[in-house]
Amino acid sequence: MPVCIHSWPQAIIHVDGNAFFASVMQAAYPHYANKPLVVGKERGIATAISYEARAYGITRGMQMHEIRLLCPHCILVEGDYELFSLFSQRMFTILRTYSPTVEEYSVDEGFADITGLRRPFHASYEEIGKKIQNDIQHSLGIPISIGISITKSLAKLASESKKPRGCTVVPGKHIESFLASVPIAHVWGIGPSTAALLTKLGIHTARDFILMPSAELFPYLSKPFKDLWHELRGTVMHAIDTNTKNTYQSISRTRTFAHPTKDRNYLWAQLRENIEACFAKARRFGYSVADVHLFLKTQQFRYIATSLRFSTPQRYPLTQLDQFEKTFLAMYQQKTLYRATGCTVGKLSQGELVQSSLFETPHKRAPAIYRTMENRHDITFGTSLWLASEDRKTTKHMRIPMLTVRV
Ligand SMILES: [Mg+2]
């Protein structure tokens, strides 16, 4: 069976924000530009690393003291999830000016169908990709890498092949030569155990994978990997999903660690990331949160969980951070090895339940300012950020009563 011989049966673009959280901080605060910077100070571990900091060997998950040893002048900052969400929305707004068929895959990456746009734009797909890239980079000041090919899996591999600021185009007729340069373990969706299995079958590159006949390969593979085999050969198995989900009963985030740990600070950092991510997603869909369920999972697969209920639904976890930390410390046992943390938020309600306006006392102003930021696309980041951060300092002392229920 031949690998796709037509160059452009359809054209799919993958747009990826490079070192997104770090790049957003550098764009929003010009004095951080071109400097080694790490996001994650609030959790004690690196969650995003600027390209200048990567040059010092800093990697994701590294602890702050390790980072300081590698690069003493590295700038360590707290993540600003409102700001990241705002940049993300702007990125997708720009992408939608080119194509109505857009999938928001995650906060910093998405797909769009650009089939048939060559004529209206009087441009090749590569020129369209570079135009989108320039548009986003100039408006937001963050580096973007672009991949264009004939399926989502191929477009994603293309954008990953050259970062930052790459624009890689793989037409159908060049699939084989492109995939020859991609190690099988680097393919999107192939984890370490699948890569090890495929290596045993003599597959070392993505090209080896697509050239192995399905009759020989498929007995070893589950459905997602069979789909991947077809996608990498140029057959669309995953259509662009434009139906961004917009109603939720609950929102969950978990993090499983590569190595089980007893480290209290590390566990709290991971759990805090889960909590912030849940609330950020809830806010994006206009929800306030009444129930928060936190858990730790031990090396023996035992779950230790606690549920919290707010008497007034909340949108911002920072104001309740001390309470979350106390809850975590009550669950944590220093001699136990843990393999995962997680958070689920539930009892989601639409709209603002706490009335707030700019005329209230300063500590109640923060939500109004955040809301202004979230709903507007034309704000000047610098000014609003200053307001937000000034207000945030005061909101740390705001307390709303909470019930704690052991489960
Ligand atoms: Mg990215």
Residues whose N, C-alpha, C, O or C-beta is under 5 A from the ligand:
A	BS01	MG	D16 G17 N18 A19 F20 D108
